[in-house]
């Protein structure tokens, strides 16, 4: 089995959760190896954690330019690591906004192909790395492979379970050069402070509010129910476009796709674009004043009523059970 | 400033969309075909830039014959001319093949700026603009929610998970925009009539000098092994709130062992 290279996501000197997931996926396809792109010395600082997460080798694809330039250092780093490694079975990157750009550019550079937004990876019947994809908002489950060259697979965060066995994490320096002429430059980063609630795409329970919530001030009803359940808060596109809640909480075709154990939809009509972002949730509960709202077609349990009465009552009932 | 805008005709997201389970190719007849909403925003961004700074907007699409409808919609909004990349041999192309064809078409235009949507609503790969930038050797900024162009360079706000980045790049460059970038204008009657006589250049595989090995279903690097529809979720219990609706949900969740 060849090496499977994983692009490492990290912040503040520690690995992000998705890196462990990708190494777990890599272990299913071959021998996991990590590729660290960053300022010189970054790989050494992460090597122990990467070894514990399953990386046999840590390719240090470092350059002083890495932080200032957008995406091209990751592409150059992965291409250099592929050249340095012996037999490479696949390259895995997270299916984030950056990750899918990296995947696309790398596939062109390697003259191979991309499988994007995989929710699982495994070796297929013909021995090829195979991605499972959930297409059209979960309407179809598709299995795909790449027919030529080193497959580049982007993997949806919070999808792959399990962990790889700990490994050596041996650091291998890989020289990298990036052409600034083909790169955009990052001049400033503005990251929001992580809130107290679980992250939307990782949460096992999501409580979402839609147009029925009516205003930004009213959204506290959604938040209070979410907090009783230890859930993440989501919002429909209609609610976000009306300014009731910030964009990063948007669930739907053009927002985040979630698949939690429990999804509670408050004042959401259930238009196709919203359903595309949540209809693979294991259990769906809906509250809406309109008995004909399409959300009820996919809800396991529905209450036709006023969310401003039902949601607080539900929160109270939950608190009593806990107490 | 010459701006090229990539547009795609996709199955209407308001309809049920289908795949051919034999080979995983999109079943284009299953739903109405419309210009992807994100691309109307790309056209709008381009129109605003040339209205302020002078220049022309050319819309480019790769698709079957009826994709001309998507081009006419963009021309009706105010784009000046169009390029339609169409050839039976391109059917079933994956992202690699599509980007190769589009890059070749864009190379004939030598644009200062290439604008695309951040992702198509059917494929949702978000990779083609990146691949085009790589093929053309251009800098690229994806996921743009705010764009300014001054003196041969662009500055942009790039939306990310958990925040945004300020980014700059020299032109020519490729940008992809998010739905938050701007609201698209509606074509008026005058625009719709004018669109009928705006030039549309048709380019095929031979015109673009494409390598047959990398395009179409046969040349696709990404191969679907199998595709199966997921059983549709059906509705469960639904009752009107009689004053105990919230309590009933709690009982349901407890019985289902979700709390």
Interface residues (C-beta under 8 A of the other chain):
Chain A: X70 X71 X75 X96 X97 X98 X100 X101 X102 X103 X104 X105 X107 X108 X109 X112 X113 X114 X115 X116 X117 X124 X130 X134 X135 X136 X138 X139 X140 X141 X142 X143 X144 X145 X146 X147 X148 X149 X181 X182 X183 X184 X185 X186 X187 X188 X189 X190 X191 X192 X194 X205 X229 X247 X248 X253 X254 X261 X262 X271 X272 X273 X276 X279 X280 X283 X284 X285 X287 X291 X296 X297 X298 X299 X300 X301 X302 X303 X304 X305 X306 X309 X310 X311 X312 X313 X314 X315 X316 X317 X318 X321
Chain B: X13 X14 X15 X16 X17 X19 X24 X38 X94 X95 X96 X99 X118 X121 X122 X124 X125 X126 X127 X128 X129 X130 X131 X133 X134 X135 X137 X138 X139 X140 X141 X142 X143 X155 X158 X159 X160 X161 X162 X163 X164 X165 X166 X167 X168 X169 X173 X179 X180 X220 X221 X222 X223 X224 X225 X226 X227 X228 X229 X230 X233 X234 X235 X236 X237 X238 X239 X240 X241 X244 X245 X246 X247 X248 X249 X250 X251 X252 X253 X254 X256 X258 X259
